[in-house]
Amino acid sequence: MVPAFIYLFVFGLGTIIGMVAVTVILAAPALYAGTRIVRLQGGIRFAAGALSIAFGLLLARELIVDGGLFSATPVWDPH
């Protein structure tokens, strides 16, 4: 039973360290560019926000219009 807890602890720790590493690798260029070029940082934030809103609207349309979410017989298949 103890080896299972050790495995779970090591797996969880590795997952956390891996997520931190990927986040740092992805965020480093934006942070570096942001300190050098202030307008670029604003542009990156605007683009990320606009893409998030567009994706949310696309997903809402797919669920509501195509899936008939508010119809008498909604159709939804998990993917």
URKA-V803406 format. One line per field, one symbol per residue. psi: psi as a letter, one per 30 degrees, with the letter a starting at -180 (. if undefined). burial: b if it has 9 or more other ideal C-beta (glycine too) atoms within 8 Angstrom, else e. Layout:
# URKA-V803406
psi: ???
burial: ???
This chain:
# URKA-V803406
psi: eeeeeeeeeeeeeeeeeeeeeeeeeefeeeeeeefejeeeeeeeeeeeeeeeeeeeeeeeeeeeeefhegleikjkjk.
burial: eeeeeeeeeeeeeeeeeeeeeeeeeeeeebeebbeeeeebbeebeeeeeeeeeeeeeeeebbbbeebbeeeeeeeeeee
